[in-house]
C-alpha cells in the first residue's frame, strides 16, 4: 500500500469559502449521522450492501469500499445487486465480491442480515428486484446517497446533496470510522467513484476540496491512469458501432439548444451490444456548441429508457420527474414501462422546450 498521511482529514467536502452557518449545520448533521452509523456497525455482525439497477462506478465503488472496511472489522459482508456489474467496472472487484441477486439463493441473506446498506440510491424502486426483500427484511437499513428527493424507507439516512458523488460521502464516513490510512483497494474504488460521477472532475460540484480528497486517495495508492483506462478505454468494437448509430440519429432542435439521440432494439441486435454499452453516449450531445440539454432515448425490452443531461442552471432532474424519473440537477434518468420510443420522443422534446432559458 502506498504511503498516506497519518491523520485522515474529515469533512473535506466543505471548502472554507462555503463554511457559513448553513454549512456548519450540514457538517454537524453529517457528523451525527456518521456516529449513528458507527453504532449500528459496532452492534451488528452481518451486512448486506446493494445499489441501484444498472449500477455505475459510483454505486459499485461505494459498495466495494464499504465492504472492504467492514471485512477489515471481521464482519460478514454480502454485496447483492439486481444487475450484473458492467465490464468496465469489474477491475474494482478483483475478489468477485459483488453477486447478482437471485431470489431463490439470496432471499434468506437479506432476511437474516443485521444491517442493509443502500448506496447511491434513495428510492426503493431503484433497487428493482431487491426492493420487496429489502423492505420486508427486519434488518436496520442505512441509505447513503447524494441524490435529491429521497423516500422515507430507511432507519438512517446519510444524504449529502452537495456531494459530487456517493464515493465522496463514503470517503468522509470511512475516515471518520478509522484512524488508519485507507487501503489501496478502498482508495481505488473511491477514486473511480468520484472520477466518474464528477465527469472526470469537470461537473459543477468539483471544487478545491474535492481535489484535496482525491490527492489523499492517490497517496493511499489509487492509480488515476489505470482507473481511467479500465473504465473509459475498454469499449468493444460493437459498442463503437452502436455509438456510430446513435450519432447518426443525433438531431439538434429548439434553436440549437436541445440535442437528442435514439437507440433501437434493432441497433442492439445488429451490433451485438446491450444497454450497458450506452453508458457514455449521452455526453456526445452536450459536446455540440450551443446545446444546453442532451437526451438519449433507448428502446429496451420493457419500454423506453431516457438519459437526461444539462448545462448550467437547467434543472434537468425536474424534466426527468415529469417522466417518472429523478437524479441530479444536471444529470438524471427515467424508465417508462410499456411505452414506445416513437410516442415518447415528440412529447419529450415538447416538454424540454419549457426548460430552455429565455
N, C-alpha and C positions, 0 to 999 in steps of 0.2 A: 504493500500500500504506500502510495506517495505521502510525503510529509504534509502536515497540516498544522495550523495554529493550535495551540493547546487550549485556548479559551474560545469555543464557538460563540459566535455572536447571535443574539436573539432579536427577533422583530426587525430584521434588516430591511423589510419591505416598507419601512416608514421613513422616508427621507426627512432630514431636518427641516427643509423648507415647508413641509406639509405637517409639521408637528404642532398643529393648533389644538384647540380644546377638543374638537370632534375626533381628531386622530388620537389624542390621548385616551379618549373614551374607547376608541377602537382597539388600541393596544391593551387596555385593561380588560376589555371583554374577551379578547383572544387569550390573554393570559389565564383568565378564569376558566375558559373552555379547555385550554391545554391541561390545566391541573385536574379538571374533571375527567379528561381522557386518561391522564396518568393513573388516577384512582381506579378506573374501570380496567385498565390494562393490568395493574397490580393485582386486582381482585379476581381475575379470571385466567384460565389456562388454555382455553381452546377458542380460536378465532377463525372467522371466515371473512375474506376480502373479496369485493366484487366491484365492477364498474359498469358503465352504460353499454348498451347494444352497439355493435360496430365500434369497438374501442379504438381510441387513438393513443399516441405515445404519452400524453399527459395522464390519462387514466391508468394505463398499463405501468408506466414508470412509477406512479404514485403507489400502486399496488405492490410492486416489486421492492421498492424502497422500504415501505412499512413492513412487509413480510420479512425482509432481511433483518430489520431491527427486532421484530418480535421473536424471530428464531434465535437471535443472539441472547434473548432473555429467557431461553428454554421454554418458549410457548409452542403449542401445536397450532400450525397455521395451514389453512386451505385457501387457495385462490380459485374461485369459480366464476366464470364469465359466460354469458349467454352465447357470445360469438367467439369464433376462433381468433387467435392472435394473428394480425396481419404479418406477412413475411418480413416486412421492413422493420418490425419491432421485435422480432424473435431474438436478436442479438442481446437484448437486455435481460433475457431469461435463459442463461446458459444451463441452469439446473432443471429446466422444464417444470417450474413450479405452477404455472398457470394451466388450469384444466378447463376444457369446455364443459359446461354444465350438462349433466344427464340426470333427469329427474329420478329414474329408477335407481341409479347408483348413488346419487348425491343428496337426495331429499333428507335423509337422516342426518347428514353432516350439518345442514342448516338448522335442523330441529334441535340437535344436541349442542350446538355452539354456545359459548358463553357470551361472545360479542360478535356482531357482524358490522364490519366497516363498509360503507357505501362511498366510493371515491369518484369524484368528478361527475357526480350526478345527484341532483337534489329532488328528483321526482320519481316515484316508484315505477311509473310506466316506462322509464328509460331502462329499467332492468329486464324488460321483456319477459322471457320465460322464468326468470328467477323471482319475479315480483310476488306471486302468491306465497312462495316458500319463505321469502324474506319477511313479508308482512305477518305471516302466521307463526313464525318462529318465536319462542319465548325469549330468545337472546336479546341482550341490550343492543341497540342499534345506534351507530355513530356515523353521521353523514359529514364528510369533509369535501368542500366544493367552493368554486368561485363564480358560479353562475347566478343569474337573477331568478326571482320568483319561485322560491322553494315551496314544497308542500310539506305539511306537518305530519311526518310519519316516523321520525326517529326520536330516540331518547335524548340524544345530544347532537346538536348541530355545531359544526365549526365551519362557518361560512365567512369568506372574505371576498366580497365582490370587487375590491380594489386590487386583488392579486392578479398577476399576469397569467398564472397557471395554478392548478391544484398542487403541482410539484413545488411551487413556491411556499404554499402553506405547509406542506409536508416537511420542507427544509426547516422552517421555523419550529414546527412541532417537534421534530426529532432532535434538533439542537437544544430544545428545552427539556427533553426527556433524558438526555445523556450528556455527560461532560467529555465523553470520548470522541475523538475525531471520527467523522463518518467514514465508513469503509469505501473502498474503490467501487464495489458493486452498487452501493447506495448512491454514491456520487454520480456514477454513470447514468443510473435510472433517473435521478432528479435533474441532471443536466439536460438529458434528452427530453424530458417532460417540459422543462422550461423553454428550451430552444424551440421546440415545435409549436407550443401554444403561444409563444410570443412572436411567431412568424420570423424565426431566426433573428430575434431581438430588433424587430422593426415596428411592431404594433404599438399603439399609444401608451400602454401601461409599462413600457420599457423605460426605466429610469436609472440613475446612477447607482441606487441601492440594489437594484436587480443585478447589475453588472458586478457589484461587490460580492453578492451572493454567488454568482457564477464563478468569480475568482476563487472563492473558498472551495467550490466544488472541484475546480481544476487542481487546486492544491491537494485535494483529497484523492486525486487520481483519475478524474474524468478526462477523457480524451476527445476534444472537440472535433478533430479530424475524423476519427473513427465513427463517432456518433452521427456526424453529418453524412458521411459516405454510406453508412449502413442504412440510414433512414431515407435519404433522398436520392441515392445513386445506385439503387438495386432494382430498377424497373425492368420488366420483361419486354421482349420485342412486341408481344401482343398489346401490352399497355401503351406503348408508344403509338402503335397503330390505332388504338382506341382514342388516344389523345388527338390524333390527326382527324378522326371522325368528329370528335367534339368541337375542335377548332373549325372544321368545315361547316358546322351548324351555327357557329357564332354569329349573332346579329346584334347590332347596336341600334337602339331606339331612343325615343324621348329626347330628341335633340342631341344625341351622342352621350347621354348620361347613364344609360342602362345597357349593360351587356348581358346577353343570355345565351346559354348553350343547352342542347338536349342530347341525351344518350338513350338509345332504344335497346330493348332486349335483343333485337337482331344484331345490333352493334356488338354486344357482349358475345353472342353466339359466333359471329363470323370472325372475331379476333381472339376467341378462346380466353376471354377475361371475365372478371366478376366485378361486383360493386366495389370491392376493396381496392381495385386498381384506379379508382377515380379520386383518391383522397386529396390530390393536389391540383386537380383540374380547375377548380373554381377561381383560383388566383389569376389564371390567364386572362379572364375577362377584365379584371381590375388593372391589368398592365397597360390597357389602352388609354391614351391621354384623354381626359375629359370624362371618362366613365366613373361614376360615383357609386353605382350599385351593380354587383355581379350576381347572376342567378344561374344555377346549374340544375336542370331537371333530369332526373334519371328514372327510366322506366324499370321497375322491379317486379318480381313475381306477383306481389300482393297489391300493387298500386304505383305510386309515384313518390320518389324521394326528392326533396328540394334542399339545395345548399344555398345560403344567402351570405353575401359579404357586402360591406360598405366602407366608405372612407369618411373621415371627419366626424361630424356630429350627427350623421344619419343613424337613427336607432333601428337598425335592420332587424333586431330581435322583435320589435313591435310588428313589423310586417310578417315575420315568421309566426307570431302568435295568432294572426288572422287565419293562418292555415293549420292551426293546431300544434305548432312547434314552439321553440324557445331558443335561448342561447345568450350570447354576449351582445353588447351594443353594436359591434361591428362584424360579428360572425355568429350565424345561427343556422338552424336546420329544422326541417319538418318532414313528416312522413304521412302520406294520405292513402289510407287503405281503400281499395276498391275504386279508385279514381283512374281516369285515363289521361295520359300526358297531353293529348291534343285538346282536351277540355280545360285542363288546368292552366296551360301556358297563357292564353289570352286573358284569363281572369287575373293571373299573377302579374302580368305586365300592366294591366289597367290599375291594379292596386299599387304597384310600385311607383307609379307616377305621383301618387299622393305624398311620397317621401322625398321627392326631389326638392331641394331648397329653391325658393322662388327668387 
